[in-house]
Amino acid sequence: RLAQSYNRIELVYEITDICLEKNSKQLFKHLKKIEGLRDVHTIYFQQLQTLFVRNLPIEQATLLWDAFLRDGSVVMIRACVAVLLLLESKILQTDFSGELMRLLMPMYKGIDVCKKVNEVVVPKRCIMMLNELQNKVV
């Protein structure tokens, strides 16, 4: 069972990486270059576990919850990518993953993740992967 859970988590990371690359090739390449994708995955995991309550003002978090209940897991994938896109200019200035972690760990102030969520493109292949993943869990 633990191996299955690990595989599911890795699949979520893969889906989110595909979405990030689709939305910003430059940011995706930069994260690979500074070996920051593993750190980003750690942040994704924490955000998904807490449904963003730890990193977003409660007003934004509750809007995400509503969208999640209505539209499913794709909303949380979009939210993870939206955060990175909103912080893209700062992330592109980082040279190593430690800087990246300091940037991504605190409460996100002054950015509207909920607005950006709707702009995040999720390829059909990722939606199919998410649906398959959800069907296996249920």
OpenMM code with the backbone's topology and positions (N, CA, C; nanometers):
from openmm import Vec3, app, unit

residues = "ARG LEU ALA GLN SER TYR ASN ARG ILE GLU LEU VAL TYR GLU ILE THR ASP ILE CYS LEU GLU LYS ASN SER LYS GLN LEU PHE LYS HIS LEU LYS LYS ILE GLU GLY LEU ARG ASP VAL HIS THR ILE TYR PHE GLN GLN LEU GLN THR LEU PHE VAL ARG ASN LEU PRO ILE GLU GLN ALA THR LEU LEU TRP ASP ALA PHE LEU ARG ASP GLY SER VAL VAL MET ILE ARG ALA CYS VAL ALA VAL LEU LEU LEU LEU GLU SER LYS ILE LEU GLN THR ASP PHE SER GLY GLU LEU MET ARG LEU LEU MET PRO MET TYR LYS GLY ILE ASP VAL CYS LYS LYS VAL ASN GLU VAL VAL VAL PRO LYS ARG CYS ILE MET MET LEU ASN GLU LEU GLN ASN LYS VAL VAL".split()
positions = [
    Vec3(0.0805, -0.1188, 0.0000),
    Vec3(0.0000, 0.0000, 0.0000),
    Vec3(0.0860, 0.1269, 0.0000),
    Vec3(0.1937, 0.1263, 0.0744),
    Vec3(0.2838, 0.2410, 0.0789),
    Vec3(0.3423, 0.2692, -0.0591),
    Vec3(0.3791, 0.1660, -0.1299),
    Vec3(0.4326, 0.1829, -0.2657),
    Vec3(0.3274, 0.2439, -0.3568),
    Vec3(0.2017, 0.2030, -0.3414),
    Vec3(0.0947, 0.2615, -0.4223),
    Vec3(0.0782, 0.4098, -0.3915),
    Vec3(0.0832, 0.4456, -0.2638),
    Vec3(0.0714, 0.5864, -0.2247),
    Vec3(0.1864, 0.6672, -0.2825),
    Vec3(0.3072, 0.6120, -0.2743),
    Vec3(0.4241, 0.6802, -0.3291),
    Vec3(0.4073, 0.7013, -0.4790),
    Vec3(0.3596, 0.5995, -0.5493),
    Vec3(0.3394, 0.6112, -0.6936),
    Vec3(0.2351, 0.7173, -0.7272),
    Vec3(0.1313, 0.7273, -0.6463),
    Vec3(0.0285, 0.8299, -0.6675),
    Vec3(0.0874, 0.9696, -0.6496),
    Vec3(0.1669, 0.9851, -0.5475),
    Vec3(0.2288, 1.1150, -0.5220),
    Vec3(0.3216, 1.1518, -0.6377),
    Vec3(0.4024, 1.0574, -0.6812),
    Vec3(0.4924, 1.0823, -0.7944),
    Vec3(0.4140, 1.1184, -0.9202),
    Vec3(0.2993, 1.0570, -0.9398),
    Vec3(0.2155, 1.0880, -1.0552),
    Vec3(0.1611, 1.2308, -1.0460),
    Vec3(0.1216, 1.2726, -0.9263),
    Vec3(0.0748, 1.4108, -0.9070),
    Vec3(0.1886, 1.5084, -0.9391),
    Vec3(0.3110, 1.4770, -0.8944),
    Vec3(0.4256, 1.5620, -0.9269),
    Vec3(0.4461, 1.5693, -1.0781),
    Vec3(0.4371, 1.4560, -1.1436),
    Vec3(0.4558, 1.4523, -1.2890),
    Vec3(0.3495, 1.5369, -1.3595),
    Vec3(0.2250, 1.5239, -1.3173),
    Vec3(0.1164, 1.6021, -1.3768),
    Vec3(0.1418, 1.7506, -1.3570),
    Vec3(0.1806, 1.7886, -1.2366),
    Vec3(0.2052, 1.9297, -1.2068),
    Vec3(0.3251, 1.9815, -1.2861),
    Vec3(0.4287, 1.9002, -1.3000),
    Vec3(0.5445, 1.9412, -1.3810),
    Vec3(0.5062, 1.9623, -1.5271),
    Vec3(0.4243, 1.8747, -1.5800),
    Vec3(0.3789, 1.8892, -1.7195),
    Vec3(0.3012, 2.0200, -1.7348),
    Vec3(0.2149, 2.0489, -1.6391),
    Vec3(0.1372, 2.1737, -1.6432),
    Vec3(0.2276, 2.2956, -1.6306),
    Vec3(0.3257, 2.2886, -1.5420),
    Vec3(0.4185, 2.4004, -1.5270),
    Vec3(0.4947, 2.4240, -1.6569),
    Vec3(0.5451, 2.3180, -1.7163),
    Vec3(0.6201, 2.3331, -1.8414),
    Vec3(0.5305, 2.3895, -1.9518),
    Vec3(0.4063, 2.3489, -1.9559),
    Vec3(0.3111, 2.3986, -2.0559),
    Vec3(0.2863, 2.5482, -2.0381),
    Vec3(0.2840, 2.5935, -1.9131),
    Vec3(0.2525, 2.7332, -1.8835),
    Vec3(0.3740, 2.8245, -1.8833),
    Vec3(0.4922, 2.7713, -1.8545),
    Vec3(0.6149, 2.8521, -1.8563),
    Vec3(0.7366, 2.7616, -1.8748),
    Vec3(0.7748, 2.7450, -1.9983),
    Vec3(0.8939, 2.6634, -2.0278),
    Vec3(1.0175, 2.7221, -1.9603),
    Vec3(1.0261, 2.8553, -1.9590),
    Vec3(1.1416, 2.9215, -1.8993),
    Vec3(1.1532, 2.8893, -1.7502),
    Vec3(1.0430, 2.8983, -1.6792),
    Vec3(1.0449, 2.8694, -1.5355),
    Vec3(1.0760, 2.7220, -1.5105),
    Vec3(1.0158, 2.6343, -1.5872),
    Vec3(1.0412, 2.4915, -1.5724),
    Vec3(1.1893, 2.4601, -1.5942),
    Vec3(1.2477, 2.5154, -1.7007),
    Vec3(1.3901, 2.4921, -1.7298),
    Vec3(1.4785, 2.5465, -1.6180),
    Vec3(1.4420, 2.6636, -1.5664),
    Vec3(1.5212, 2.7227, -1.4578),
    Vec3(1.5183, 2.6325, -1.3336),
    Vec3(1.4008, 2.5831, -1.2993),
    Vec3(1.3901, 2.4957, -1.1828),
    Vec3(1.4710, 2.3678, -1.2019),
    Vec3(1.4715, 2.3147, -1.3220),
    Vec3(1.5533, 2.1960, -1.3488),
    Vec3(1.7016, 2.2311, -1.3363),
    Vec3(1.7396, 2.3466, -1.3885),
    Vec3(1.8797, 2.3884, -1.3867),
    Vec3(1.9334, 2.4039, -1.2439),
    Vec3(1.8541, 2.4643, -1.1567),
    Vec3(1.9003, 2.4848, -1.0187),
    Vec3(1.8644, 2.3654, -0.9293),
    Vec3(1.8169, 2.2585, -0.9928),
    Vec3(1.7766, 2.1383, -0.9205),
    Vec3(1.6724, 2.1696, -0.8138),
    Vec3(1.5763, 2.2535, -0.8527),
    Vec3(1.4733, 2.2966, -0.7591),
    Vec3(1.3413, 2.2226, -0.7698),
    Vec3(1.3285, 2.1331, -0.8672),
    Vec3(1.2003, 2.0635, -0.8816),
    Vec3(1.1672, 1.9778, -0.7598),
    Vec3(1.2644, 1.9126, -0.7013),
    Vec3(1.2390, 1.8302, -0.5819),
    Vec3(1.1877, 1.9189, -0.4681),
    Vec3(1.2455, 2.0377, -0.4528),
    Vec3(1.1978, 2.1298, -0.3496),
    Vec3(1.0558, 2.1762, -0.3790),
    Vec3(1.0287, 2.2029, -0.5056),
    Vec3(0.8937, 2.2431, -0.5451),
    Vec3(0.7958, 2.1305, -0.5143),
    Vec3(0.8366, 2.0069, -0.5368),
    Vec3(0.7498, 1.8930, -0.5055),
    Vec3(0.7208, 1.8864, -0.3559),
    Vec3(0.8195, 1.9173, -0.2743),
    Vec3(0.7987, 1.9203, -0.1298),
    Vec3(0.6935, 2.0248, -0.0934),
    Vec3(0.7023, 2.1405, -0.1575),
    Vec3(0.6050, 2.2476, -0.1333),
    Vec3(0.4661, 2.2044, -0.1822),
    Vec3(0.4601, 2.1450, -0.3019),
    Vec3(0.3318, 2.0949, -0.3532),
    Vec3(0.2668, 2.0032, -0.2506),
    Vec3(0.3457, 1.9083, -0.1995),
    Vec3(0.2932, 1.8098, -0.1065),
    Vec3(0.2345, 1.8783, 0.0158),
    Vec3(0.3064, 1.9744, 0.0694),
    Vec3(0.2594, 2.0469, 0.1876),
    Vec3(0.1328, 2.1261, 0.1540),
    Vec3(0.1306, 2.1918, 0.0382),
    Vec3(0.0135, 2.2709, 0.0004),
    Vec3(-0.1083, 2.1826, -0.0205),
    Vec3(-0.0882, 2.0691, -0.0852),
    Vec3(-0.2001, 1.9796, -0.1114),
    Vec3(-0.2516, 1.9144, 0.0171),
    Vec3(-0.1613, 1.8830, 0.1086),
    Vec3(-0.2023, 1.8236, 0.2361),
    Vec3(-0.2881, 1.9191, 0.3179),
    Vec3(-0.2541, 2.0469, 0.3141),
    Vec3(-0.3249, 2.1455, 0.3960),
    Vec3(-0.4283, 2.2245, 0.3160),
    Vec3(-0.4463, 2.1876, 0.1889),
    Vec3(-0.5379, 2.2593, 0.0999),
    Vec3(-0.5123, 2.4103, 0.1023),
    Vec3(-0.3841, 2.4465, 0.1071),
    Vec3(-0.3362, 2.5839, 0.0969),
    Vec3(-0.3644, 2.6715, 0.2185),
    Vec3(-0.4204, 2.6159, 0.3254),
    Vec3(-0.4519, 2.6971, 0.4428),
    Vec3(-0.3272, 2.7572, 0.5069),
    Vec3(-0.2179, 2.6898, 0.4948),
    Vec3(-0.0941, 2.7362, 0.5585),
    Vec3(-0.0280, 2.8501, 0.4796),
    Vec3(-0.0533, 2.8577, 0.3488),
    Vec3(0.0172, 2.9532, 0.2655),
    Vec3(-0.0687, 3.0662, 0.2099),
    Vec3(-0.1993, 3.0528, 0.2181),
    Vec3(-0.2876, 3.1555, 0.1623),
    Vec3(-0.3731, 3.2188, 0.2702),
    Vec3(-0.4088, 3.3450, 0.2505),
    Vec3(-0.5086, 3.4034, 0.3407),
    Vec3(-0.6363, 3.3184, 0.3348),
    Vec3(-0.7077, 3.3099, 0.4431),
    Vec3(-0.8232, 3.2210, 0.4520),
    Vec3(-0.9274, 3.2510, 0.3440),
    Vec3(-0.9396, 3.3767, 0.3042),
    Vec3(-1.0374, 3.4121, 0.2012),
    Vec3(-1.0056, 3.3410, 0.0690),
    Vec3(-0.8774, 3.3391, 0.0324),
    Vec3(-0.8380, 3.2712, -0.0908),
    Vec3(-0.8459, 3.1193, -0.0757),
    Vec3(-0.8051, 3.0701, 0.0394),
    Vec3(-0.8083, 2.9251, 0.0618),
    Vec3(-0.9514, 2.8722, 0.0516),
    Vec3(-1.0473, 2.9438, 0.1095),
    Vec3(-1.1856, 2.8950, 0.1041),
    Vec3(-1.2412, 2.8991, -0.0381),
    Vec3(-1.2012, 2.9969, -0.1169),
    Vec3(-1.2428, 2.9985, -0.2581),
    Vec3(-1.1861, 2.8776, -0.3322),
    Vec3(-1.0599, 2.8431, -0.3016),
    Vec3(-1.0003, 2.7236, -0.3625),
    Vec3(-1.0741, 2.5973, -0.3195),
    Vec3(-1.1112, 2.5896, -0.1917),
    Vec3(-1.1841, 2.4724, -0.1440),
    Vec3(-1.3160, 2.4569, -0.2196),
    Vec3(-1.3881, 2.5693, -0.2351),
    Vec3(-1.5150, 2.5639, -0.3084),
    Vec3(-1.4941, 2.5123, -0.4498),
    Vec3(-1.3922, 2.5660, -0.5167),
    Vec3(-1.3626, 2.5224, -0.6543),
    Vec3(-1.3206, 2.3758, -0.6564),
    Vec3(-1.2433, 2.3345, -0.5564),
    Vec3(-1.2004, 2.1947, -0.5463),
    Vec3(-1.3210, 2.1012, -0.5315),
    Vec3(-1.4137, 2.1387, -0.4464),
    Vec3(-1.5326, 2.0559, -0.4263),
    Vec3(-1.6187, 2.0507, -0.5525),
    Vec3(-1.6186, 2.1593, -0.6274),
    Vec3(-1.6968, 2.1646, -0.7505),
    Vec3(-1.6277, 2.0930, -0.8664),
    Vec3(-1.4954, 2.1190, -0.8841),
    Vec3(-1.4251, 2.0754, -1.0048),
    Vec3(-1.3244, 1.9629, -0.9836),
    Vec3(-1.2932, 1.9302, -0.8599),
    Vec3(-1.2027, 1.8197, -0.8333),
    Vec3(-1.0555, 1.8596, -0.8233),
    Vec3(-0.9706, 1.7587, -0.8288),
    Vec3(-0.8268, 1.7733, -0.8043),
    Vec3(-0.7558, 1.8682, -0.8996),
    Vec3(-0.8088, 1.8842, -1.0182),
    Vec3(-0.7432, 1.9710, -1.1157),
    Vec3(-0.7267, 2.1129, -1.0608),
    Vec3(-0.8166, 2.1548, -0.9741),
    Vec3(-0.8078, 2.2890, -0.9146),
    Vec3(-0.6814, 2.3014, -0.8309),
    Vec3(-0.6490, 2.1982, -0.7544),
    Vec3(-0.5300, 2.2043, -0.6701),
    Vec3(-0.4020, 2.2008, -0.7539),
    Vec3(-0.4041, 2.1265, -0.8628),
    Vec3(-0.2892, 2.1260, -0.9540),
    Vec3(-0.2712, 2.2657, -1.0118),
    Vec3(-0.3815, 2.3245, -1.0561),
    Vec3(-0.3758, 2.4608, -1.1107),
    Vec3(-0.3244, 2.5596, -1.0064),
    Vec3(-0.3670, 2.5429, -0.8821),
    Vec3(-0.3248, 2.6343, -0.7760),
    Vec3(-0.1747, 2.6232, -0.7500),
    Vec3(-0.1216, 2.5016, -0.7478),
    Vec3(0.0232, 2.4829, -0.7285),
    Vec3(0.1011, 2.5549, -0.8388),
    Vec3(0.0564, 2.5370, -0.9621),
    Vec3(0.1236, 2.6016, -1.0758),
    Vec3(0.1024, 2.7528, -1.0705),
    Vec3(-0.0172, 2.7966, -1.0329),
    Vec3(-0.0461, 2.9402, -1.0258),
    Vec3(0.0488, 3.0124, -0.9306),
    Vec3(0.0758, 2.9518, -0.8161),
    Vec3(0.1686, 3.0123, -0.7193),
    Vec3(0.3056, 3.0335, -0.7849),
    Vec3(0.3549, 2.9316, -0.8530),
    Vec3(0.4859, 2.9425, -0.9183),
    Vec3(0.4847, 3.0500, -1.0264),
    Vec3(0.3771, 3.0572, -1.1026),
    Vec3(0.3686, 3.1578, -1.2087),
    Vec3(0.3624, 3.2991, -1.1511),
    Vec3(0.2909, 3.3149, -1.0414),
    Vec3(0.2822, 3.4466, -0.9778),
    Vec3(0.4164, 3.4907, -0.9186),
    Vec3(0.4975, 3.3945, -0.8780),
    Vec3(0.6290, 3.4252, -0.8198),
    Vec3(0.7420, 3.4058, -0.9215),
    Vec3(0.7066, 3.3874, -1.0475),
    Vec3(0.8044, 3.3518, -1.1504),
    Vec3(0.9229, 3.4471, -1.1566),
    Vec3(0.8993, 3.5774, -1.1573),
    Vec3(1.0116, 3.6710, -1.1705),
    Vec3(1.1097, 3.6573, -1.0537),
    Vec3(1.0587, 3.6332, -0.9333),
    Vec3(1.1459, 3.6136, -0.8173),
    Vec3(1.2172, 3.4790, -0.8243),
    Vec3(1.1450, 3.3760, -0.8669),
    Vec3(1.2053, 3.2422, -0.8772),
    Vec3(1.3181, 3.2423, -0.9792),
    Vec3(1.2990, 3.3123, -1.0896),
    Vec3(1.4019, 3.3164, -1.1942),
    Vec3(1.5301, 3.3848, -1.1469),
    Vec3(1.5222, 3.4603, -1.0381),
    Vec3(1.6406, 3.5259, -0.9820),
    Vec3(1.7157, 3.4370, -0.8837),
    Vec3(1.6575, 3.3236, -0.8479),
    Vec3(1.7235, 3.2341, -0.7525),
    Vec3(1.8310, 3.1521, -0.8224),
    Vec3(1.9373, 3.1246, -0.7476),
    Vec3(2.0495, 3.0480, -0.8024),
    Vec3(2.0615, 2.9076, -0.7455),
    Vec3(1.9939, 2.8815, -0.6360),
    Vec3(2.0009, 2.7476, -0.5769),
    Vec3(1.8712, 2.7199, -0.5024),
    Vec3(1.8474, 2.5939, -0.4754),
    Vec3(1.7190, 2.5511, -0.4213),
    Vec3(1.6908, 2.6067, -0.2813),
    Vec3(1.7944, 2.6354, -0.2029),
    Vec3(1.7723, 2.6928, -0.0697),
    Vec3(1.7008, 2.8264, -0.0770),
    Vec3(1.7397, 2.9094, -0.1728),
    Vec3(1.6705, 3.0372, -0.1937),
    Vec3(1.5249, 3.0134, -0.2325),
    Vec3(1.5061, 2.9137, -0.3156),
    Vec3(1.3725, 2.8795, -0.3635),
    Vec3(1.2820, 2.8411, -0.2466),
    Vec3(1.3319, 2.7595, -0.1561),
    Vec3(1.2527, 2.7169, -0.0404),
    Vec3(1.2139, 2.8357, 0.0470),
    Vec3(1.3070, 2.9279, 0.0679),
    Vec3(1.2756, 3.0464, 0.1489),
    Vec3(1.1674, 3.1302, 0.0824),
    Vec3(1.1658, 3.1319, -0.0481),
    Vec3(1.0675, 3.2092, -0.1238),
    Vec3(0.9292, 3.1428, -0.1195),
    Vec3(0.9255, 3.0112, -0.1239),
    Vec3(0.7985, 2.9400, -0.1368),
    Vec3(0.7344, 2.8972, -0.0049),
    Vec3(0.8065, 2.8989, 0.1045),
    Vec3(0.7529, 2.8464, 0.2304),
    Vec3(0.6565, 2.9390, 0.3048),
    Vec3(0.6768, 3.0702, 0.3046),
    Vec3(0.5906, 3.1521, 0.3907),
    Vec3(0.4508, 3.1726, 0.3312),
    Vec3(0.3698, 3.2460, 0.4066),
    Vec3(0.2372, 3.2860, 0.3600),
    Vec3(0.2553, 3.3733, 0.2358),
    Vec3(0.1766, 3.3462, 0.1335),
    Vec3(0.1835, 3.4254, 0.0098),
    Vec3(0.0988, 3.5502, 0.0273),
    Vec3(0.1655, 3.6633, 0.0391),
    Vec3(0.0946, 3.7902, 0.0576),
    Vec3(0.1071, 3.8723, -0.0699),
    Vec3(0.0020, 3.9417, -0.1016),
    Vec3(0.0064, 4.0326, -0.2158),
    Vec3(-0.0065, 3.9646, -0.3516),
    Vec3(-0.0432, 3.8374, -0.3535),
    Vec3(-0.0672, 3.7706, -0.4814),
    Vec3(-0.2062, 3.7070, -0.4765),
    Vec3(-0.2744, 3.7096, -0.5887),
    Vec3(-0.4091, 3.6540, -0.5944),
    Vec3(-0.4057, 3.5216, -0.6695),
    Vec3(-0.3888, 3.4157, -0.5952),
    Vec3(-0.3793, 3.2817, -0.6534),
    Vec3(-0.5105, 3.2438, -0.7215),
    Vec3(-0.6221, 3.2805, -0.6614),
    Vec3(-0.7524, 3.2417, -0.7161),
    Vec3(-0.7744, 3.2974, -0.8571),
    Vec3(-0.7322, 3.4199, -0.8816),
    Vec3(-0.7451, 3.4763, -1.0164),
    Vec3(-0.6571, 3.4014, -1.1155),
    Vec3(-0.5366, 3.3716, -1.0736),
    Vec3(-0.4398, 3.3072, -1.1621),
    Vec3(-0.4776, 3.1622, -1.1927),
    Vec3(-0.5460, 3.0958, -1.1011),
    Vec3(-0.5832, 2.9555, -1.1189),
    Vec3(-0.6557, 2.9342, -1.2517),
    Vec3(-0.7454, 3.0246, -1.2840),
    Vec3(-0.8244, 3.0095, -1.4068),
    Vec3(-0.7429, 3.0284, -1.5335),
    Vec3(-0.6260, 3.0885, -1.5226),
    Vec3(-0.5407, 3.1105, -1.6398),
    Vec3(-0.4463, 2.9929, -1.6662),
    Vec3(-0.4305, 2.9056, -1.5692),
    Vec3(-0.3371, 2.7939, -1.5824),
    Vec3(-0.3939, 2.6909, -1.6810),
    Vec3(-0.3139, 2.6609, -1.7823),
    Vec3(-0.3528, 2.5621, -1.8830),
    Vec3(-0.3162, 2.4230, -1.8326),
    Vec3(-0.4129, 2.3335, -1.8360),
    Vec3(-0.3899, 2.1941, -1.7982),
    Vec3(-0.4127, 2.1097, -1.9235),
    Vec3(-0.3070, 2.0504, -1.9770),
    Vec3(-0.3232, 1.9679, -2.0979),
    Vec3(-0.4220, 1.8536, -2.0755),
    Vec3(-0.4929, 1.8164, -2.1816),
    Vec3(-0.5921, 1.7077, -2.1725),
    Vec3(-0.5307, 1.5800, -2.1179),
    Vec3(-0.4076, 1.5544, -2.1563),
    Vec3(-0.3396, 1.4338, -2.1084),
    Vec3(-0.3302, 1.4339, -1.9555),
    Vec3(-0.3077, 1.5511, -1.8962),
    Vec3(-0.2992, 1.5604, -1.7499),
    Vec3(-0.4351, 1.5369, -1.6862),
    Vec3(-0.5391, 1.5871, -1.7476),
    Vec3(-0.6742, 1.5649, -1.6952),
    Vec3(-0.7070, 1.4154, -1.6999),
    Vec3(-0.6677, 1.3500, -1.8079),
    Vec3(-0.6897, 1.2058, -1.8184),
    Vec3(-0.6112, 1.1310, -1.7106),
    Vec3(-0.4871, 1.1739, -1.6869),
    Vec3(-0.4051, 1.1101, -1.5832),
    Vec3(-0.4684, 1.1290, -1.4456),
    Vec3(-0.5187, 1.2502, -1.4179),
    Vec3(-0.5839, 1.2776, -1.2894),
    Vec3(-0.7098, 1.1936, -1.2726),
    Vec3(-0.7896, 1.1853, -1.3786),
    Vec3(-0.9113, 1.1045, -1.3722),
    Vec3(-0.8790, 0.9586, -1.3439),
    Vec3(-0.7770, 0.9083, -1.4100),
    Vec3(-0.7348, 0.7694, -1.3887),
    Vec3(-0.6884, 0.7490, -1.2441),
    Vec3(-0.6121, 0.8448, -1.1954),
    Vec3(-0.5638, 0.8383, -1.0572),
    Vec3(-0.6806, 0.8384, -0.9585),
    Vec3(-0.7771, 0.9266, -0.9798),
    Vec3(-0.8926, 0.9345, -0.8911),
    Vec3(-0.9755, 0.8070, -0.8965),
    Vec3(-0.9893, 0.7502, -1.0129),
    Vec3(-1.0657, 0.6259, -1.0266),
    Vec3(-0.9998, 0.5111, -0.9519),
    Vec3(-0.8667, 0.5095, -0.9475),
    Vec3(-0.7951, 0.4039, -0.8759),
    Vec3(-0.8098, 0.4192, -0.7247),
    Vec3(-0.8216, 0.5417, -0.6781),
    Vec3(-0.8342, 0.5677, -0.5341),
    Vec3(-0.9719, 0.5278, -0.4851),
    Vec3(-1.0740, 0.5553, -0.5654),
    Vec3(-1.2119, 0.5264, -0.5268),
    Vec3(-1.2418, 0.3840, -0.5434),
] * unit.nanometer
topology = app.Topology()
chain = topology.addChain("A")
for resn in residues:
    res = topology.addResidue(resn, chain)
    for name in ("N", "CA", "C"):
        topology.addAtom(name, app.Element.getBySymbol(name[0]), res)
